[in-house]
Amino acid sequence: MEWTRGVTRVSVLTGAGISTDSGIPDFRGPDGVWTRNPRMADMFTYQNYMADPAVREQFWATYSGHSAWTAEPNAAHKAIAELDRAGLAVRVLTQNIDGLHQRGGMPDRKVLELHGSMHTTVCTKCGKSQPSQGVLARVEAGEKDPACQDCGGILKLAVVLFGQYLDPDVFSKASAIAAASQVFIAVGSTLEVHPAASLCVEAVESGAKLVIVNRDPTPYDHIAEEVIREPIGTAVPRICQALLQG
């Protein structure tokens, strides 16, 4: 891997595939959430969530028992964090909402959560935020559609649903990070969700080497320096070790 030599600035864009080894199903894979139930993607839009109490009830029921709450970081999360601890300038741009990069050892300030975090819940009316665990406890106690206890507004996990725009400040930071990279590694993402996927082009146009680690072909394979199909749990630690030795 010639592209690993002399690298000091690495950005890693991660998608659902990096967390499957932690027991969190991806979305579009053979056993993906949307593969098993295609209606889920259409149902959980921002418009439907805000307009329909039945949609919110199903949303909270789905997430109250989600495997992400108890999942542990896997070898890929830990390898990226180790790369950071070794002194390379590492930034993680994640499409995931599970918080596993931080739990795996990456400092909060070096992880940009493009689609938000499931660990925080926000009121869509007054804007108050709170840890999600308290809201989940209310769901498990029988509140199917918990409302804000301050203003009665609709509560929502602090995540970007379909039909919502990414926070422009967050995406602006992500663009700057991508443009400053020497190597931009896209891991476990179909690279079909925009604007996050467009960061690959931004990185390449700014001179970075693009490396894609994904089981299936992506729309950006043709501009990649290398495309790696091996399992993420072995590929990412191997890549990180090569960068450390480079």
N, C-alpha and C positions, 0 to 999 in steps of 0.2 A: 504494500500500500504506500506508494510514493507520496501520496497527498498527506500522509501523516507527519512528514518530516518538517521540523522547524516551526510547527504550529504553536502559537501562544494564545490565540483567541478562537474559541469554539462556541457556536450556538447550536442548541438542540431543540428542534421542534418535535413535540411528542403528541401522539394521538392515542386512541383507545387501545391499540395493539400492545403498547408497552405495559399495560396493566392486566392483561389477560393471565399472565403467570401468577398474578396475585389473587386470581379467582374472580376478577371482574369481567363479565362478558363484554365483547366489543359490540359494535352496532351492525356492521355490514358483513361480518364473517359468516361461515357456515352455520354457526350456532349463535349468531348475533341477535341482539334485542329486536332490531327491525326485520331481520330475516325471519325470525319466528313469529313476529306479530307486526306486519307492515303498517297496521293502523296506528301504532304507537307514535310514529313520526308525525303523522297528520294530526293526531289528537292533541299532542302536547305542544301546540303553537301558543304564542303569547296571547293572541286574540281569543282563542278558545279557552285558555286558562282563565283569563280575566272575565270572560262573559258567562261561563258555564260552571256552576257549583259542582255538577257531576264530574266534570273533567278534573277539577281540583281535588275532589274526593279520590278519584282514581290515581291521580298524581301522588298524593300523600300516601295512599295505600301501597303504591308501587315502591316509593322511596323509603318508607318506614322499615321495610325488611331488606333493603338493598345490601348486597354483599360488600359494597364499598365502605360501609361503616366499620367493618371489622377486618378489612383487608390489610395485609402487611406489605411493605415495600419488597420488591424482588431484586434479583441480581442486577438487572438493567438500571433500576433506580439507584442502587447503591454504587454501581460502577461510575455513573455520571457524577455523583457526589464525591467520590474518591478522586476523580479527575480534578474537581474544583479544589479539594483539600491539598492536592499535590502542587498547587500554585498556578495552574493554567487559568486564564480568564474565561470562565464558563458561565453561560447564561442559558436558562431553560425557558422556552416559550411553549407552554402546554395548552392543548385543547381540552385536556382532562379537568374534571372538577373534583377529583378524589383526594387531592392533597398528599399523594404518596411521594412526590419528589421531596417535599419538605420533611416528611417523616423519614425518608431515606437518607437525609443528611444535607440536602441543599439548603443554604440560608434563604429565608423568606425573600430577602431583597434581590436575590438572584433568580427568582422564579416569577415569571409573568403568566398569570392565569388568564388566558385570552377569553375563555368562556365562563369565568367566575369560579365560585367555590360552593360546593354543597354543604360545607361546614358552617356557613352563615346563612341566616334567613333575614329577609328585609320586608318591611311593610311597604306596599306599593302606594299607600296614601300619605303617611306621615314620614316615611323614609327611615324609621328607626330600624337598626339592625341588632341581631342577637344571635347567640350560638344556636345552631339548628337542633342540638340534642334536646333542649327544653321544649321546642315545638314538637319534636317527634314523640316526646313523652306524653304530650297532650293527645296526639293522634292515637298512640297505643292505649291511652286511658279512655278512648271513645269519641274524641272530637274528630269527626271525619273531615271537616274543612275549617281548621283553626283560624280565628281572626286575630288581628292585633289587639292586645289587651289594653293598649293606650287609646287608640282611636277607632277600633272596629274595622279597620281597613283589611284588605286582602293580603295575606302573607304569601311569600314566594321564596323558594331557595334563591340565593344570590347567584343565579346562573343565567346564561343567555339562552332563551328558548328560541325556537324557530319563529321568525317574524320580528325578532329584536335585533337591533344593531349592536355591534361590539362597542365598548366604551372607546371613543376616539382617542382619548389620552393614552389608554393602554395600547391601542394598536399603533399609535405614533411611536411609542417607546419600542414596540416590537420591530417596527420598520427600521428604526435607527440601529437596533442591535443586529438585525439581519445584515444591514449594509456595512457594519463594522467587522463582520466575521471574516476570518480566513477560511474556516471550514464550517459549513452549515449542514447539520445532520438531521434528516427527517426520519423519525422512528415511529413505526406502528400507526401511520396515518394513510388513509386512502388518498389524501390530498385532493379531495373533491369538495370540501367545505371551504367556502371563501367568506371573508378575505384572508383567513389564516394561510391557506395553501399558496397564495400569491407571494408570501414571504420567500418562498424558494426562488422565484424569479428575481425578486429584489436583491437577494444575496448574490446570485450568480452575476447579475448585471453590475454589481459593485465589486466583483472580482473574487468572490468566494468559491471554493470547491463545494459542490453539492453532493452529498452522499445520502442515498435513500436505503433505509432498512425496512422492508415490508414484504409480507408473504405474497402479495398480489401486485400486478402492474399498476402504476399510477400515471396520471397525465404528464408528470414531469420527469419520467425516466430518461427521456431523450436528451435532457440537458444536464444529467447527473454525471459526475466524475466516476462514480461507481454505484451500482445497484446491488444490494445484498439481499438474498432471499432466505438465508439461514435463520433459524429461530432467534428471536430478539434476545432471549435470555442468555444465549451464547455469543451472538454477534456483537452486542453492545459492550460487554466486558472485554472482548477481544479488541474491538476498535479503541476503547479507552486505554488499554494496555499499550497498543501500538503508538498512540498519541503521546503517552508518557515516555516511551522509549525514543520517540522521534527527535 
